[in-house]
Amino acid sequence: MSGEQWAKQRVQELQALLQKASIAYHVYDAPMMEDSVYDRLYRELQELESAYPQLITPDSPTQRVGEKPATQFQTVPHRIPLYSLENAFNLEELRDWQERLLRVLGRSPEQGELDYVCELKIDGSALALTYVNGLLERGATRGDGQAGEEITQNVRTIRSIPLRLAVTDPPPVLEVRGEAYLSIAEFERINQERRSAGDPPFANPRNCAAGTLRQLDSRIVAARKLSFFAYTLHWPEGWGAGDPPQTQWECLQQLKIFGFSTNPLSQVCRGLGEVSQFYEQWRAAKFPYASDGVVVKLNRLRLQEEAGFTQKFPRWAIALKYPAEEVPTRIRAILASVGRTGAVTPVAELDPVPLAGTTVSRASLHNADRLRELDVHIGDTAIVRKAGEIIPEVVSILKELRPADAVPYALPRHCPECSTPLTRLEGEAVTRCPNPQCPAKLRGQLQHWASRDALDIEGLGEKLVAQLVEKLRIHTVADLYYLTPEQLQGLERMGSRSSQKLVQAIQNSRQQPWERVLYGLGIPHVGVVTAKTLASHFPSPDRLAQASSEEIAQIYGLGAEIGEAVAAWFADAEHRQLLQALQALGIPAAPAQEVPAVARVLAGQKFVITGTLPTLSRAEAKTWIESRGGKVTASVSRQTDYVVVGAEAGSKLEQAQQLGIPLLTEAELLALDPTAEFGDPHHRQG
Ligand code: IVH
């Protein structure tokens, strides 16, 4: 297929899909896709159409402002059309926009920075309000920008919209525009109510606001607390005694004077430097309402007028959108990736695409069931989402865009790493490689062991781990501790310094506490939190190895699944071997025991020990005395304060009796420290 033939087909597909999406959104308030997905496909269509202008048809979604409004309400023409905004998805696109703006205004950068007003882009529904002699006469939706739906009854229910302007000498006619929106709290309340009533919930606050405004029964509208931020004022030409507003900023002030609420975070910004600061300041913020970006508007109205409009957009304003959470992109290939537990995950390799601040080129397809559900083909356009996970996921497939040569995909039957036949247990979603020696598993285990929450070994990344397994024949995590800098130096990108540093980092990790080691072992179902809980109940590997699954399951917050998983892991001979190998290396490090400070009750006193004591060895008794400040000497003299006597005492007992030195049994000795516990002297050792 030639480039143009391909483009023609793609343009037609995109046009059809976007048109469908647009009608679903505008006419039925039932969006088919996320805005970010729409935006990106729209952009692709725009680009193709500008490369091949002969492909533009008058009904392309790029050739009109919106779809016709639904018919329930009366359609009314707007006295002044409502424009939509061009989008910029990053600061570079914002700079391009300013460059064009400067060109249109015939300004050179030497003439100084332009002033902009930055406002939050509120994700609601635009309203056009008309006031006649100070009274709210009409409220209308945006519709297609030229004509909207007359919804005055509903608009009157919005408390932040004044029914009468708050001035004594109102203009004969005033046009105000702004955004009707729902607070997130109110949106959630409405959805809760709908769920209990068995109605489907709204997808987001914007749909909820739009749907509410187009309710035929204004009592329902009143019960849902819509709000309104005003952002555009059309000052009647030649009206008023004083000076009309000269800037967007003054318009916002005047709107407040008229009694409208305006967004309090709006700000005048000098040049794009301050604009980008504003954007950075708010892009990660949480507001009580939905906001999907920042609207940047040229402040001077006279300059706005000079800049004018394109067919669709004002040249003097742009929406700088926050990074998208969902985007469409093409699946180039699908790989089966084997993880540390042997789980085989299909991973899509994508045309790289920016998503929520990073460039994404891989996305998880989860498992065989998911593959079948999505009916994934190589070559498909997938919608990819980032949802807190490190690796994004494919949420859906745009089947409308499936090319004729797309190839269906299913998981392989054999492990792509070691060719062992894969297994899938009844009732389990996961397909696994059962080979305990599978190199992919080992790589995953090593990486998990080195990860931040486990042994936290810096410098042990994916590529290096692969080399350790392949070239240095590392078999277990314990093998890491025998690596030498010389061995590492033979590997790719490892110099002498980095090799030494890594060996040092590996050795340092031996000091990590038991809970991290436990997490690092990668026992199924044992995450960071569970590892902590387990480690606090079973303070050593031996203690945990002895615990039964029931014993573990009983611990608050754990349960049977974890109990069984842990007990099964410790029952495995290979795992026990690994624990032994680690223990030989001093892993986990013996806990720095919390010993209550021992009072130095025996300070300055001299002891002699003779005979065999009932519970303490000679050495233990010595430690016990010394840790309390006493001294133990070998022979009895006049300086001796006490002689501790056990069974079969010899000459020292006689000497003590001769010198009249007090004799102590072991129990009497221990009683010298009133804080000591009898019967368990080991606990009191310092
Ligand atoms: S100004 C010619 N300011 O965003 C001026 N629009 O994507 C056009 N919106 O249809 C609008 N917050 O519904 C403007 N502070 C704001 C806005 C805002 C939200 C909406 C509005 C508009 C859409 C364009």
Residues whose N, C-alpha, C, O or C-beta is under 5 A from the ligand:
A	BS01	IVH	Y83 S84 L85 E119 L120 K121 I122 S125 A126 E179 Y231 V295 P314
